[in-house]
Amino acid sequence: MNILFLTHSYPDYVPDFLLHGLRKLLGEKVVDYPKKECLYNGLQNGNHPEIYSDPFWFPADKGNIDRNDIENRLKNKFFDYVICDVHALSLFNRMLDRLTGIQIKVVIIDGEDFPAKINPGSFVICRRETDGTDYSIPLPMALPEEIFNRISSYNYNPKSYSIGFLGSVGKQSESRRTLIEKIASYYPDSLLQAAPISESENKHPDERVGLDSYYDNLQRCSVVLTLRGAGYDTFRFWENAACNALHVSEAMPLFIPDDFKDKRDILRFSDIDQLRSIIDSHLSDRKETEQIIQNSNQHLKNYHLTTKRATYFLDRIKRTFDK
C-alpha cells in the first residue's frame, strides 16, 4: 500500500499522530508532502506544544522517502490513498486542477477544535470532534508509544499530591478556572494550575516547565484530571491514561472507537459534586484504584497508541471505499 499524505507546516496533533502511526506501520510507503519539517527537526520558537520542540517520538527520515514527481505518480495511480490535512486543501485543489479525469481515493483529516466547514465532494472525512452522527469517521487523538514510554519512566515516583492538573486557560476554556479553584479549596494537597496563556512568553504554562518536568510532576499525583479545552478531545486525556494514577475525566459527548469504560478503565464526572464523591471514594480505596489504573494503561496500549489508531483508520477507509 502506498499513501500520499498532504501536510501543512503547522503542528497539529490529529494528522501528525496519524502520520506517526502510519509511518510506523508502513514505513517509507507513506509519503508526507511537503516534508513536514517540524516533525523531523522540531520547533524552537513560537507557541507550540512542547512535544514539537524535540520530536524524539517521530520516525527519522533517512532519505528513503521519495517526494519527487508527485503529480505524475498520482496520474499513474501509484498511490492507493491520498490523505489530506484540512489545512492542506488549497494545495490539493491546485493539484486537482492539473489532474482532471484522474480517480483518486481522498481522505480529509479534520483535527480542529470545532468541526471544519468542508464543501461536499467525492472524499471521506475523518474528524476529531464528532459524536458519530455527522457521517464522518471518528478520529480522535492517540498516543505515540515513545511518549507512553517517557511517561512510564516516572511510574515509581512517590505520590506527593492528591490531584494533578497542569494546564492553561484560554478564551474558550474559562470553565476550567472555576472548577480548578473549587477543587483547590477542597484538596489543599493538590497540584493544580490553570493560568492564563501568556502573551509575553507566547507559551502555555505547561510548556514552560519542559516535557520531562511536566511528566515527572504528573506522576507524583494520585489522581490526574482531564477537563475539556477549546475542543473536547485533548492530548492531556491520552497522557493521563498513561500515568500510574487514577484517571478522572469530565464526561464528553464524543465518539471514541474502543472507548475507555467508565468505572473499569476510567472514572467520569458531570459536575463538581460527582467529582468530589469519586475522588473521596478512591483516595481511600487503593486496591480498587490500582486495578482501574492497570486497566487504563492496558486499554491505552491495546487500542489507543498511534499504531492502533492507524490500523483502525486503514480498516475504516478501506471499508468505506469498498462499499
LORO-623039 format. One line per field, with one value per residue (C-alpha): residue number from 1; residue in one letter; x, y, z. Coordinates in Angstrom, 3 decimals. Example, Ala and Ser with C-alpha at 12.3 -4.5 7.8 and 13.67 -1.06 7.14 Angstrom:
! residues 2
n = c(1|2)
res = c(A|S)
east = c(12.300|13.670)
north = c(-4.500|-1.060)
up = c(7.800|7.140)
***
This chain:
! residues 323
n = c(1|2|3|4|5|6|7|8|9|10|11|12|13|14|15|16|17|18|19|20|21|22|23|24|25|26|27|28|29|30|31|32|33|34|35|36|37|38|39|40|41|42|43|44|45|46|47|48|49|50|51|52|53|54|55|56|57|58|59|60|61|62|63|64|65|66|67|68|69|70|71|72|73|74|75|76|77|78|79|80|81|82|83|84|85|86|87|88|89|90|91|92|93|94|95|96|97|98|99|100|101|102|103|104|105|106|107|108|109|110|111|112|113|114|115|116|117|118|119|120|121|122|123|124|125|126|127|128|129|130|131|132|133|134|135|136|137|138|139|140|141|142|143|144|145|146|147|148|149|150|151|152|153|154|155|156|157|158|159|160|161|162|163|164|165|166|167|168|169|170|171|172|173|174|175|176|177|178|179|180|181|182|183|184|185|186|187|188|189|190|191|192|193|194|195|196|197|198|199|200|201|202|203|204|205|206|207|208|209|210|211|212|213|214|215|216|217|218|219|220|221|222|223|224|225|226|227|228|229|230|231|232|233|234|235|236|237|238|239|240|241|242|243|244|245|246|247|248|249|250|251|252|253|254|255|256|257|258|259|260|261|262|263|264|265|266|267|268|269|270|271|272|273|274|275|276|277|278|279|280|281|282|283|284|285|286|287|288|289|290|291|292|293|294|295|296|297|298|299|300|301|302|303|304|305|306|307|308|309|310|311|312|313|314|315|316|317|318|319|320|321|322|323)
res = c(M|N|I|L|F|L|T|H|S|Y|P|D|Y|V|P|D|F|L|L|H|G|L|R|K|L|L|G|E|K|V|V|D|Y|P|K|K|E|C|L|Y|N|G|L|Q|N|G|N|H|P|E|I|Y|S|D|P|F|W|F|P|A|D|K|G|N|I|D|R|N|D|I|E|N|R|L|K|N|K|F|F|D|Y|V|I|C|D|V|H|A|L|S|L|F|N|R|M|L|D|R|L|T|G|I|Q|I|K|V|V|I|I|D|G|E|D|F|P|A|K|I|N|P|G|S|F|V|I|C|R|R|E|T|D|G|T|D|Y|S|I|P|L|P|M|A|L|P|E|E|I|F|N|R|I|S|S|Y|N|Y|N|P|K|S|Y|S|I|G|F|L|G|S|V|G|K|Q|S|E|S|R|R|T|L|I|E|K|I|A|S|Y|Y|P|D|S|L|L|Q|A|A|P|I|S|E|S|E|N|K|H|P|D|E|R|V|G|L|D|S|Y|Y|D|N|L|Q|R|C|S|V|V|L|T|L|R|G|A|G|Y|D|T|F|R|F|W|E|N|A|A|C|N|A|L|H|V|S|E|A|M|P|L|F|I|P|D|D|F|K|D|K|R|D|I|L|R|F|S|D|I|D|Q|L|R|S|I|I|D|S|H|L|S|D|R|K|E|T|E|Q|I|I|Q|N|S|N|Q|H|L|K|N|Y|H|L|T|T|K|R|A|T|Y|F|L|D|R|I|K|R|T|F|D|K)
east = c(0.000|1.293|-0.113|0.371|-0.124|-0.574|0.613|0.522|3.659|1.962|1.872|-1.475|-1.940|-4.531|-2.909|0.585|-0.233|-1.999|1.073|3.245|1.166|1.084|4.818|5.460|3.165|4.124|7.487|8.532|5.431|3.762|4.979|4.433|4.355|5.562|8.014|6.705|9.900|8.593|8.232|11.852|13.743|11.472|10.371|12.382|10.349|6.695|3.559|3.570|3.171|6.338|6.499|7.320|10.413|12.184|10.160|12.156|8.991|8.711|10.411|13.527|13.683|16.785|16.489|14.315|11.051|10.528|8.830|9.662|7.292|4.186|1.668|2.904|2.726|-0.864|-1.647|-0.168|-2.245|0.858|-0.840|-3.723|-4.968|-4.402|-4.758|-5.102|-4.842|-7.791|-5.243|-3.625|-6.810|-5.638|-2.525|-4.642|-7.113|-4.239|-3.088|-6.594|-6.773|-3.886|-5.202|-8.600|-10.167|-7.978|-9.839|-8.270|-9.364|-9.176|-9.464|-9.648|-8.429|-10.294|-8.453|-9.889|-11.352|-14.672|-15.744|-14.320|-16.677|-15.887|-17.780|-19.354|-17.225|-16.021|-13.977|-14.150|-13.894|-12.230|-12.995|-11.677|-14.699|-17.696|-20.327|-20.529|-23.782|-22.381|-21.354|-17.657|-15.292|-14.417|-10.657|-9.595|-6.029|-3.797|-0.511|2.835|4.414|7.600|5.687|3.921|7.380|8.579|5.595|6.011|9.636|8.232|5.853|7.686|7.616|6.347|2.823|3.246|-0.094|-3.700|-4.923|-2.980|-3.924|-1.332|-2.849|-3.869|-6.983|-7.833|-10.908|-12.795|-11.858|-12.645|-14.788|-11.518|-10.518|-13.764|-13.629|-9.911|-10.395|-13.154|-11.032|-8.105|-10.318|-11.379|-7.964|-5.118|-2.524|-3.297|-1.058|-3.298|-2.510|-4.933|-3.102|-3.891|-1.962|0.944|1.142|4.570|6.142|3.984|3.773|1.227|2.105|2.537|5.037|7.366|8.442|9.668|8.228|10.175|9.384|5.731|5.538|7.621|5.114|2.044|3.368|3.596|-0.219|-2.606|-5.379|-4.905|-7.732|-8.934|-11.046|-12.226|-10.213|-11.186|-12.270|-13.322|-10.546|-7.327|-3.848|-3.881|-6.583|-4.243|-1.237|-3.295|-4.370|-0.684|0.039|0.371|-2.547|-6.314|-7.637|-10.748|-12.267|-15.064|-17.812|-17.589|-20.012|-17.507|-17.469|-14.186|-13.656|-12.951|-13.578|-12.409|-15.197|-16.416|-15.600|-13.403|-10.670|-11.558|-13.892|-16.087|-17.942|-20.531|-20.359|-18.209|-20.236|-19.828|-16.136|-15.680|-17.514|-15.287|-12.080|-13.005|-14.046|-10.957|-8.364|-9.489|-9.643|-6.234|-6.964|-9.838|-7.971|-4.876|-6.977|-8.531|-5.056|-3.779|-6.872|-6.401|-2.771|-3.556|-6.571|-4.475|-1.783|-4.342|-6.392|-5.085|-1.423|-0.868|-0.201|-3.549|-5.286|-3.619|-4.762|-8.330|-8.104|-6.947|-9.701|-12.408|-11.382|-10.963|-14.469|-15.846|-14.273|-15.137|-18.866)
north = c(0.000|3.449|6.568|10.243|12.370|16.063|18.152|21.663|23.037|23.942|21.377|19.617|16.641|14.613|14.493|14.335|11.385|9.610|10.153|8.808|5.635|5.093|5.627|3.068|0.571|1.151|2.925|4.892|3.783|6.742|9.951|13.184|16.031|18.659|17.225|18.254|19.713|20.281|16.501|15.878|18.923|20.347|23.909|26.147|29.344|30.274|28.980|25.229|22.085|21.006|17.653|19.577|21.171|17.818|15.348|12.346|10.319|10.684|8.222|9.682|10.477|8.612|9.780|6.859|8.790|9.701|13.088|13.640|13.807|13.570|14.602|12.105|9.345|10.372|10.241|6.749|5.647|4.882|5.951|3.889|6.753|10.479|11.716|15.472|17.605|20.009|22.866|21.491|21.534|24.531|22.557|19.567|21.677|23.159|19.629|18.579|21.413|19.740|16.178|16.311|12.928|11.067|8.927|9.396|7.979|11.026|11.232|14.637|14.832|17.405|17.674|21.063|22.073|22.636|20.752|22.493|23.602|21.396|21.707|18.466|16.328|12.838|12.146|10.694|12.927|11.774|14.093|14.603|16.415|14.247|12.229|9.880|11.249|13.571|10.827|11.390|8.693|9.474|10.016|11.169|11.775|8.893|8.490|7.688|4.673|6.695|9.222|6.431|5.078|8.544|8.916|5.361|6.051|8.064|5.322|4.844|8.478|8.909|10.307|13.800|15.245|14.092|15.553|16.839|19.187|21.307|23.386|26.761|28.855|30.448|32.366|29.144|27.246|29.670|26.980|25.230|28.030|27.932|24.175|24.163|26.857|24.807|21.648|23.544|24.701|21.091|19.423|21.698|18.971|19.016|20.150|22.394|25.017|26.822|30.039|32.339|31.799|34.231|36.604|37.850|34.384|33.105|29.683|27.782|27.300|23.542|24.115|26.382|23.667|21.248|17.881|15.752|18.047|18.024|14.203|13.961|16.165|14.423|11.091|12.465|12.769|10.067|11.354|13.032|15.161|15.746|18.819|19.923|22.586|24.557|21.161|18.119|15.788|16.956|15.450|15.620|12.917|10.427|11.437|10.978|7.493|6.532|7.708|5.498|7.435|7.279|8.993|11.075|12.840|15.264|13.478|14.491|13.958|12.355|9.074|7.335|3.951|1.283|3.854|3.554|2.058|4.094|2.543|-0.101|1.905|5.467|7.476|10.170|13.061|15.633|18.163|19.168|17.157|13.970|14.695|15.151|11.895|9.995|11.437|10.899|7.310|6.282|8.086|5.849|2.587|1.946|-1.667|-0.789|2.263|0.239|-2.093|0.812|2.286|-1.015|-1.339|2.185|1.595|-1.722|-0.410|2.500|0.125|-2.224|0.370|3.928|4.085|5.768|2.447|1.135|4.311|3.982|0.341|1.402|4.245|1.972|-0.527|2.145|3.889|0.569|-0.489|2.913|2.993|-0.668|-0.102)
up = c(0.000|-0.969|0.665|-0.118|2.992|2.131|5.059|6.424|8.065|11.375|14.224|14.511|16.832|14.896|11.435|12.937|15.195|12.337|10.161|13.000|13.263|9.501|9.176|11.925|10.196|6.551|6.696|3.598|1.689|3.422|1.774|3.678|1.169|1.516|4.044|7.448|8.874|12.403|12.823|11.863|13.121|15.807|16.523|18.826|18.771|18.950|20.605|20.055|22.189|23.959|22.136|18.950|20.475|20.374|18.254|19.508|19.044|15.257|12.851|11.231|7.530|6.360|2.770|1.625|1.298|-2.346|-2.552|-6.226|-9.193|-7.022|-9.679|-12.275|-9.691|-8.950|-12.689|-12.845|-9.825|-7.772|-4.537|-3.173|-0.996|-0.675|2.893|3.215|6.345|6.192|6.247|3.075|0.997|-1.034|-2.052|-3.016|-5.001|-7.017|-7.777|-8.796|-11.314|-13.141|-12.713|-14.409|-15.017|-12.523|-9.974|-6.533|-3.179|-0.911|2.881|4.592|8.209|10.287|13.582|14.542|17.920|16.141|13.008|9.954|7.199|4.210|0.947|-0.309|-2.599|-3.510|-0.407|3.080|6.164|9.371|12.275|15.792|17.279|16.436|18.251|15.277|13.828|11.117|8.633|9.300|10.552|14.190|14.520|17.991|19.031|20.109|21.979|20.354|22.016|22.526|24.651|26.534|27.446|28.500|30.837|32.156|33.079|36.029|37.225|40.518|41.589|45.158|45.348|46.760|45.637|45.708|42.407|39.426|36.615|34.845|32.098|30.806|30.417|27.098|25.982|25.275|28.423|31.261|32.916|33.776|36.129|38.107|38.581|39.424|42.060|43.699|43.712|45.229|48.094|48.836|48.356|49.507|48.808|45.081|42.217|40.140|37.552|35.270|34.442|31.502|28.292|28.454|25.503|26.605|26.738|23.869|25.540|27.612|31.298|30.965|28.169|30.163|32.576|29.901|28.958|31.451|34.355|33.335|33.294|36.459|38.298|36.869|38.066|41.611|41.708|42.904|40.622|37.241|35.933|32.363|31.600|28.199|26.400|23.302|21.931|23.919|22.730|24.390|24.293|28.092|28.092|26.400|28.508|31.679|30.589|30.501|34.056|37.098|38.585|38.667|35.528|36.221|33.232|32.572|30.610|26.944|24.032|21.661|19.790|20.645|18.987|21.618|24.316|27.928|30.006|32.960|36.355|34.703|32.914|33.858|36.094|34.537|36.177|35.127|37.974|40.943|43.466|41.454|41.057|44.828|45.526|43.077|44.457|48.115|47.459|45.518|47.600|50.456|48.472|46.934|45.928|43.593|42.375|41.448|39.313|37.396|36.814|35.420|33.235|31.895|30.949|29.283|27.388|26.120|24.845|23.289|21.424|21.554|20.644|17.275|15.529|16.795|15.614|12.196|11.925|12.787|10.249|7.418|8.176|8.215|4.999|3.165|4.166|3.183|-0.285|-0.932|-0.408)
***
